[in-house]
């Protein structure tokens, strides 16, 4: 019993999916333990002794790995693409382990992307409450005045009625009929910067992510990757994973009371 863990945690640590996604897999009957379909989220198993399968494939607990990728423009952040476009899966062929992206970047957006098989860290970094900083350089059509910049900073209403959270925004430079701005977001809505820019009448002409959770791609050429340094990984775990573990422990204790 000492080596038993919750099934969704085992699946996440094997790099198959995040813990939340693993929970959905269990509920949907996609997971078997020793040949038996398991749908109960409280189920525990021993990763070393039990035969655990997802969609008929046995999972193996892998050593966690972490890579920083510089995603080029005109590439989808998926492991395959039915339309035949360049996709992240091709770029990840240079990595021996099976890894997945933490979040996504749009087809035309370049920049920093973290890939890993650590489902627990992935879940922590994508959780809205963590407010992970993401820094972008955006080229917008036209020149922005102070009231428009303030809208981006203080919250702008998007096409679906959602009002964005506060963001750090400042002008980098103006050139011809365009303006480059730097934007730091602490949330991650779909195509958020594009939609923010459209809301103030200055569509995005080009977009690049400079940083994600403090990770930078300055030393990595587009289309290449490198392992995270120990310093980078230690900081990520300190700032995002350990607080997430503490929050789960506190929630579990509250449920028992």
HELIX and SHEET records of a PDB file:
HELIX    1   1 UNK A    7  UNK A   13  1                                   7    
HELIX    2   2 UNK A   19  UNK A   27  1                                   9    
HELIX    3   3 UNK A   88  UNK A   91  1                                   4    
HELIX    4   4 UNK A   92  UNK A   94  5                                   3    
HELIX    5   5 UNK A  119  UNK A  126  1                                   8    
HELIX    6   6 UNK A  128  UNK A  130  5                                   3    
HELIX    7   7 UNK A  146  UNK A  154  1                                   9    
HELIX    8   8 UNK A  192  UNK A  199  1                                   8    
HELIX    9   9 UNK A  230  UNK A  236  1                                   7    
HELIX   10  10 UNK A  237  UNK A  241  3                                   5    
HELIX   11  11 UNK A  242  UNK A  256  1                                  15    
SHEET    1   A 2 UNK A   4  UNK A   6  0                                        
SHEET    2   A 2 UNK A  44  UNK A  46 -1                                        
SHEET    1   B 4 UNK A  36  UNK A  37  0                                        
SHEET    2   B 4 UNK A  31  UNK A  33 -1                                        
SHEET    3   B 4 UNK A  52  UNK A  54 -1                                        
SHEET    4   B 4 UNK A  57  UNK A  58 -1                                        
SHEET    1   C 4 UNK A 100  UNK A 101  0                                        
SHEET    2   C 4 UNK A 110  UNK A 116 -1                                        
SHEET    3   C 4 UNK A  66  UNK A  71 -1                                        
SHEET    4   C 4 UNK A 225  UNK A 227 -1                                        
SHEET    1   D 6 UNK A 100  UNK A 101  0                                        
SHEET    2   D 6 UNK A 110  UNK A 116 -1                                        
SHEET    3   D 6 UNK A 204  UNK A 212  1                                        
SHEET    4   D 6 UNK A 134  UNK A 141 -1                                        
SHEET    5   D 6 UNK A 178  UNK A 185 -1                                        
SHEET    6   D 6 UNK A 168  UNK A 175 -1                                        
SHEET    1   E 4 UNK A 100  UNK A 101  0                                        
SHEET    2   E 4 UNK A 110  UNK A 116 -1                                        
SHEET    3   E 4 UNK A 204  UNK A 212  1                                        
SHEET    4   E 4 UNK A 215  UNK A 216 -1                                        
END                                                                             
